[in-house]
Amino acid sequence: MAEAMKIRATMQGNVADIKVLMNHPMETGQRKDAKTGQPIPAHFITNVTATLNGKPVLEAQWSQAVSKNPFLGFRVKGAKAGDKVKVSWVDNKGESNSIETTVS
C-alpha cells in the first residue's frame, strides 16, 4: 500500500500535540462490490505504535470499527522541541507504513 501519511507535532506548553492522518481503506469485510456483488475482503489496520525518541508512548489495537483514512490525535507530556516522533501501523494483510517528524 505505502500511501503517504501526514503527521504534525507541535508543542503546547510542556505537552507535544501529535496529529496523524493515515491513508488506508479500512474495509470491514461486510460490504459488497457494487459491480460484481462479491464481498470486498477485510483489510484494516490492526496495530498502531508511536515512539518519542525511540521509546514507546502509544500502542493501540484497532479493528474493522475504525473508519477509512483514520485520523489519530494524542498528546505526550515531557516532550521537547526537537524530539523525534515516529508513528507506525500494521494491517491484517501484513502491510505496514510509518512516518517520522520532529516536534516543533
Secondary structure as UniProt FT lines:
FT   STRAND          6..12
FT   TURN            13..14
FT   STRAND          15..21
FT   TURN            34..36
FT   STRAND          45..52
FT   TURN            53..54
FT   STRAND          55..61
FT   TURN            64..65
FT   STRAND          71..77
FT   TURN            81..82
FT   STRAND          84..91
FT   TURN            92..93
FT   STRAND          96..102
//
